[in-house]
Amino acid sequence: MLSRRTWMIVFLAGVVPAGAPAGAGDDFELGPRYVDPVNGFSLRPPAGAERSREFSLSRLVRWSVRDKRSGAIAWTLTVRKEPAPPAGTDVKAYLKKLLDGFKGRADIRVDSAGPMELLGKEGFSLRTERGGEHRRWQAEVWVLADADRFLAISVNGALGAKDELDSALREVASTLRLTDPKSLAAARQEGLQRGTALLKGLSAQKLSAAAAAGPRWYLYQRTGRDVGFLYLVEEVGARGSERGVTVRTFARLELKDGQVLHLRREMFAPADRASEQWSETAVVWQGGKAVRRMSEEGAKRGAAITCKVDAGGKSTTRQKPVPAATDACYLPRAMAPLLPRLVDLAKPAAYAFATYTTAADDFDMRTFTVIGPEKITLGAKTMEAVRASDQVAADAEAAALHLAPDGTLLRMRTDMGIVMEQATPGAVLRRFPDAEALVRGR
């Protein structure tokens, strides 16, 4: 229904997407970090850009940025992998051979090219005009990521927007990070084994003990300003013939352009994870009027997930089988907020799980990592805490968490600068006097 990155704002899960994408000529803004652990890189693409996975062995991912007024694609950002230079060939010689291949081609005119260094690694930049009658501008940065491959980041758009496109490429390339895919793959496997073992050993007693007593309140902040709140309550009890935990949340969050999101969620799961149920409604308000409504109802029964989504006046029902290997490490939505009280906070370790993502109708890998003890200041009080991170998907940046020794969330910071901090009901009501009424649905 909503972007999965919204969930970290709502509770331990993602960032509210930026507003409309910036077209060429507008102020350029970066979006949340995109992580590709399989190919060993991450970067921040343009805010609001539409991502599409590529089915090419070379092209890894592409983002399309639409013009605000017409809705047409203004320009694209692509990440490719290319073969490294043959043994004994340096990057300069490789670039010369590439440029020699362009000679005599009417569809490519080289504007500039030259060696460069990025992240301490060799590479080169390349700026070209491409196409036939309707020429396009393409700017690229190639980085020799390792001995086997280049990573090439390129932008392609209207020739008249080349200055803006060059600037956008510089901004995106400056956020590039490289990682070792092999070591990350091994770490993911260890995390999945640890997460599977945790779920296998989960009993009704452990689940009940992990549920917090009484409601909790949190304030959202952006650049030091309160922009919303979260109310959360966990209850142990029966639903039909099953006994488990129910998690209810209500979140209010200010978006851009004066819009405000109200998101209500209810999630239930028993300890054996044989089933789960969830429902959520989201309403975007502007000027006291509801401008967008969405709702979702889902359930897992045995090895199948059924989810009904209503958005924009359209209703769709999705059915997703759960493979046995996925089911072994499948984390129900109601258990995600309880993770800090289910894992061992005394031992640094990563726990990975499979989670269902409605938007993609597929499974993501969520990784919760215990890092270690750290003191923090909350309000005017300094206290002992446990530092942890929560990565809701393999291609998302992890949120930084600080937990009380009993696993209570004290503070969370996302990669987009949103901070969620534990607060008293009084502190929330002073900032948002209608908070209790909103929680009750009035």
C-alpha positions in Angstrom: 0.0 0.0 0.0 2.5 2.7 1.2 6.1 2.5 0.4 7.9 0.0 2.7 10.2 2.9 3.7 7.2 4.5 5.3 7.2 1.8 8.0 10.4 2.9 9.6 8.9 6.3 10.4 5.7 4.6 11.6 7.7 2.1 13.6 11.1 0.6 12.9 10.7 0.4 9.2 11.4 3.1 6.3 11.3 6.7 5.4 8.3 8.6 4.0 9.0 9.2 0.3 10.0 12.6 -0.8 7.5 14.7 -2.6 7.2 15.0 -6.4 10.4 14.2 -8.2 12.6 17.1 -9.4 12.9 17.4 -13.1 15.8 18.9 -15.0 16.1 22.5 -14.0 14.6 22.2 -10.6 16.4 22.2 -7.3 18.0 18.7 -7.1 17.2 16.6 -4.1 18.5 13.2 -3.1 16.2 10.4 -1.9 16.8 7.5 0.5 19.9 5.4 0.1 19.6 2.4 -2.2 21.7 -0.6 -1.3 22.7 -3.5 -3.6 24.5 -6.1 -1.5 24.7 -8.6 -4.3 26.7 -6.2 -6.5 28.5 -4.5 -3.6 27.4 -0.8 -3.9 25.0 1.7 -2.5 24.1 5.3 -3.4 21.3 7.9 -3.0 19.3 8.3 -6.2 17.1 11.4 -7.1 14.3 12.0 -4.7 11.0 10.7 -5.9 12.5 8.9 -8.9 10.8 5.7 -10.1 13.1 2.7 -9.8 13.0 -0.3 -12.1 15.1 -3.4 -11.9 16.9 -4.4 -15.0 17.0 -7.8 -16.6 20.3 -7.2 -18.3 23.6 -8.7 -17.2 25.1 -5.3 -17.5 22.4 -2.8 -16.3 21.8 -3.3 -12.6 19.2 -0.7 -11.8 17.6 2.4 -13.3 15.7 5.4 -12.0 13.4 7.6 -14.1 12.7 11.2 -13.1 9.5 12.7 -14.4 8.8 16.3 -15.2 6.5 17.8 -12.6 4.2 19.5 -15.1 3.9 17.0 -18.0 4.5 13.8 -16.1 6.8 12.7 -19.0 10.2 11.1 -18.2 12.7 14.0 -18.1 15.9 12.0 -17.5 17.2 8.7 -16.2 19.9 7.5 -13.9 21.4 4.1 -14.6 24.0 1.9 -12.8 25.8 -0.7 -14.9 28.6 -3.1 -14.4 31.2 -3.4 -17.1 34.2 -5.7 -17.5 37.5 -4.5 -16.0 40.5 -3.8 -18.2 42.4 -7.0 -19.3 45.4 -7.9 -17.2 48.3 -5.5 -17.9 46.0 -2.8 -19.2 45.6 0.4 -17.1 42.5 2.5 -16.9 43.9 5.2 -19.2 44.5 2.7 -21.9 41.1 1.2 -21.4 39.5 4.6 -21.8 41.5 5.3 -25.0 40.3 2.1 -26.5 36.7 2.9 -25.6 37.0 6.4 -27.2 38.6 4.9 -30.3 35.5 2.7 -30.7 33.4 5.9 -30.9 35.3 7.3 -33.9 33.4 7.4 -37.0 30.0 6.9 -35.3 27.4 9.5 -36.1 25.3 8.6 -33.1 28.0 9.5 -30.5 30.0 12.7 -30.2 32.4 12.9 -27.3 32.3 16.2 -25.4 35.0 15.3 -22.8 36.6 12.3 -21.2 39.4 11.9 -18.7 40.8 9.9 -15.8 39.5 10.5 -12.2 39.6 8.9 -8.8 36.6 8.1 -6.6 36.7 6.4 -3.2 40.4 5.9 -3.6 39.9 3.9 -6.8 40.8 4.6 -10.4 38.1 5.5 -12.9 37.2 8.0 -15.5 34.4 10.4 -16.5 32.8 10.6 -19.9 30.4 13.2 -21.4 28.7 12.6 -24.8 26.0 13.6 -27.1 24.0 10.6 -28.4 21.2 9.8 -30.8 20.1 10.8 -34.3 17.9 13.7 -35.1 16.9 14.2 -31.4 20.2 14.3 -29.6 20.5 13.4 -25.9 23.1 14.2 -23.3 24.8 11.4 -21.4 27.3 11.9 -18.6 29.0 8.9 -16.9 31.3 8.1 -14.1 33.2 4.7 -14.2 34.8 3.4 -11.1 37.1 0.3 -11.0 35.2 -1.3 -8.1 37.5 -4.4 -8.0 39.8 -6.4 -10.3 36.9 -7.9 -12.2 34.6 -5.0 -13.0 33.8 -1.3 -13.3 30.6 0.3 -11.9 29.3 2.9 -14.3 26.8 5.5 -13.1 25.2 7.5 -15.9 22.6 10.2 -16.5 20.7 10.6 -19.8 18.4 13.4 -20.7 17.7 16.4 -22.9 20.7 18.1 -24.5 19.5 21.5 -23.2 19.6 20.2 -19.6 23.2 19.0 -19.7 24.4 21.4 -16.9 21.7 20.2 -14.6 22.3 16.6 -15.5 26.1 17.0 -14.9 25.3 18.5 -11.5 22.9 15.6 -10.6 25.5 13.0 -11.6 28.1 14.7 -9.3 25.6 14.7 -6.4 24.7 11.1 -6.8 28.3 9.8 -7.4 29.4 11.6 -4.2 27.1 9.3 -2.2 28.5 6.1 -3.7 29.8 3.4 -1.3 31.4 0.1 -2.2 31.2 -3.1 -0.3 32.5 -6.7 -0.7 29.6 -8.8 -2.1 31.2 -12.1 -0.9 31.6 -11.1 2.7 28.1 -9.6 2.7 26.6 -12.8 1.3 28.3 -14.8 4.1 27.0 -12.3 6.7 23.5 -12.6 5.3 23.6 -16.4 5.5 24.7 -16.2 9.1 22.0 -13.7 9.9 19.3 -15.9 8.4 20.5 -18.9 10.4 20.4 -16.9 13.6 17.0 -15.4 12.8 15.5 -18.8 11.9 16.8 -20.3 15.2 15.3 -17.4 17.1 11.9 -18.0 15.5 12.1 -21.7 15.9 12.7 -21.3 19.7 9.9 -18.8 20.1 7.2 -20.0 22.6 3.9 -18.4 23.7 5.5 -17.6 27.0 8.5 -15.8 25.4 6.2 -13.9 23.1 4.0 -12.8 26.0 7.0 -11.8 28.1 8.3 -9.6 25.2 5.1 -7.6 24.9 5.4 -4.3 26.6 3.0 -3.3 29.4 1.0 -0.2 28.7 1.0 2.2 25.7 4.1 4.1 24.6 4.4 7.5 22.9 7.1 8.8 20.6 7.7 12.2 18.9 9.0 12.6 15.4 11.5 15.3 14.7 12.9 16.7 11.5 15.7 19.3 11.7 14.9 19.7 15.4 11.2 20.4 14.9 8.4 18.2 16.1 6.6 16.9 13.0 4.4 14.2 14.4 3.9 11.4 16.9 3.5 7.7 17.3 1.2 5.8 19.7 1.9 2.1 20.2 0.3 -0.6 22.3 1.0 -4.3 22.5 -1.5 -6.7 24.0 -1.4 -10.5 24.6 -4.7 -12.3 24.2 -6.8 -14.6 22.1 -8.2 -14.0 18.6 -10.6 -16.8 17.8 -9.0 -20.0 18.7 -5.4 -18.6 18.6 -3.5 -16.8 21.3 -0.8 -14.4 20.5 0.2 -10.7 20.4 -1.7 -7.8 18.9 0.1 -4.6 18.1 -1.9 -1.4 17.4 -0.3 1.9 16.3 -1.4 5.3 15.2 1.0 7.7 13.6 0.6 11.3 12.6 3.4 12.7 10.4 3.8 16.0 8.6 4.8 15.5 4.9 5.8 18.1 2.4 3.6 20.8 0.9 1.5 21.1 4.1 0.2 17.5 3.9 -0.3 15.4 7.0 -0.4 11.6 7.1 -2.6 9.6 9.5 -1.7 5.9 9.6 -3.5 3.4 11.7 -2.3 -0.2 11.9 -3.4 -3.4 13.7 -1.3 -6.6 13.5 -1.8 -10.0 15.2 0.4 -13.2 15.3 0.6 -16.3 17.5 4.0 -17.6 18.6 4.0 -20.5 16.2 3.6 -18.1 13.2 1.1 -20.5 11.6 -1.0 -17.5 10.8 -1.1 -13.8 11.0 -3.5 -10.9 10.3 -3.1 -7.2 9.7 -5.0 -4.2 8.6 -4.1 -0.6 8.0 -5.6 2.6 6.8 -3.8 5.7 5.7 -5.3 9.1 5.0 -3.4 12.1 3.7 -4.9 15.4 4.8 -4.3 18.9 3.4 -6.1 22.0 4.5 -8.5 20.0 6.7 -9.6 17.8 3.8 -8.7 14.2 3.0 -6.9 14.2 -0.3 -5.8 10.6 -0.4 -7.1 7.4 1.2 -5.6 3.9 1.2 -6.4 0.7 3.1 -5.0 -2.8 3.3 -6.1 -6.1 4.9 -3.9 -9.1 4.9 -3.6 -12.6 6.4 -1.2 -15.5 6.3 -2.7 -18.9 6.6 -0.2 -21.8 6.5 1.9 -21.4 3.4 -0.1 -18.6 1.6 -0.6 -14.9 2.0 -3.7 -13.1 0.9 -3.8 -9.3 0.8 -6.5 -6.9 -0.3 -5.5 -3.3 -1.2 -7.8 -0.3 -1.8 -6.1 2.7 -3.2 -7.2 5.5 -5.6 -10.7 4.0 -5.9 -9.3 0.6 -7.1 -9.3 -2.6 -5.2 -6.9 -5.5 -5.8 -6.4 -8.8 -4.1 -3.0 -10.5 -4.1 -2.2 -14.1 -3.2 1.3 -15.1 -2.6 2.6 -18.6 -1.8 5.2 -18.9 1.0 8.0 -21.3 0.0 9.1 -23.6 2.8 12.6 -22.0 3.0 11.0 -18.6 3.3 8.5 -19.7 5.9 11.2 -21.0 8.2 12.5 -17.5 8.6 9.3 -15.6 8.0 8.7 -12.7 10.5 5.0 -11.7 11.0 4.4 -7.9 11.1 3.2 -8.0 14.7 6.6 -9.4 15.8 8.7 -6.7 14.2 8.2 -4.1 17.0 9.1 -6.9 19.6 12.4 -7.8 18.0 14.5 -5.7 20.5 13.0 -7.7 23.3 13.3 -11.1 21.6 17.0 -11.0 20.7 19.9 -11.1 23.1 21.0 -7.5 23.5 24.1 -8.6 25.5 25.8 -10.1 22.4 26.6 -8.2 19.2 25.0 -10.2 16.4 22.8 -9.8 13.3 19.4 -11.6 12.9 17.8 -11.8 9.4 14.2 -12.6 8.5 11.9 -12.8 5.5 9.1 -10.3 5.5 6.2 -9.7 3.1 6.1 -6.5 1.1 2.7 -5.6 -0.2 3.8 -3.1 -2.9 6.0 -5.6 -4.6 3.9 -8.7 -3.6 7.2 -10.3 -2.7 9.5 -11.0 0.2 12.3 -8.8 1.6 15.1 -9.6 3.9 14.9 -7.7 7.2 18.1 -7.5 9.3 18.2 -6.5 12.9 21.7 -6.0 14.3 22.8 -5.7 17.9 25.9 -3.5 17.9 26.8 -2.9 21.6 26.5 -0.6 24.6 26.5 3.2 24.2 25.5 6.1 26.4 22.9 8.6 25.1 21.3 11.8 26.3 17.5 11.8 26.2 16.1 15.2 27.1 18.5 16.3 29.9 19.2 12.8 31.2 22.2 10.7 30.2 21.6 6.9 30.3 23.0 3.5 29.4 21.7 2.2 26.1 22.3 -0.5 23.5 23.0 0.6 20.0 21.4 -1.4 17.2 20.3 -1.1 13.6 17.2 -2.2 11.7 17.4 -2.7 7.9 13.9 -3.4 6.6 15.1 -4.6 3.2 18.4 -5.6 1.6 18.2 -2.6 -0.7 17.4 0.0 2.1 19.7 1.9 4.4 19.5 0.7 8.0 18.0 2.9 10.7 20.1 3.6 13.8 18.4 2.6 17.1 19.2 3.2 20.8 17.4 0.8 23.1 17.0 0.6 26.9 18.6 -2.6 28.4 15.2 -4.2 28.5 14.7 -3.6 24.7 12.5 -0.5 24.9 13.1 1.8 22.0 14.5 5.1 23.2 15.5 6.8 19.9 15.6 6.0 16.2 17.3 7.9 13.4 16.7 7.2 9.7 18.9 8.0 6.8 16.7 10.8 5.8 17.1 12.8 9.0 13.9 11.8 10.8 14.4 11.2 14.5 11.8 9.3 16.6 12.3 9.7 20.3 10.5 8.3 23.3 8.2 10.8 25.0 5.7 11.2 27.8 2.0 11.5 26.9 2.1 15.0 28.3 5.0 16.0 26.0 3.1 14.7 23.0 -0.2 16.5 24.0 1.6 19.8 24.6 2.8 19.7 21.0 -0.3 18.0 19.5 -3.4 18.7 21.7 -5.6 16.5 19.6 -3.3 13.4 19.9 -5.6 11.4 22.2 -8.7 12.1 20.1 -6.8 11.0 16.9 -5.7 7.8 18.5 -9.3 7.0 19.5 -10.4 7.7 15.9 -12.2 11.0 16.5 
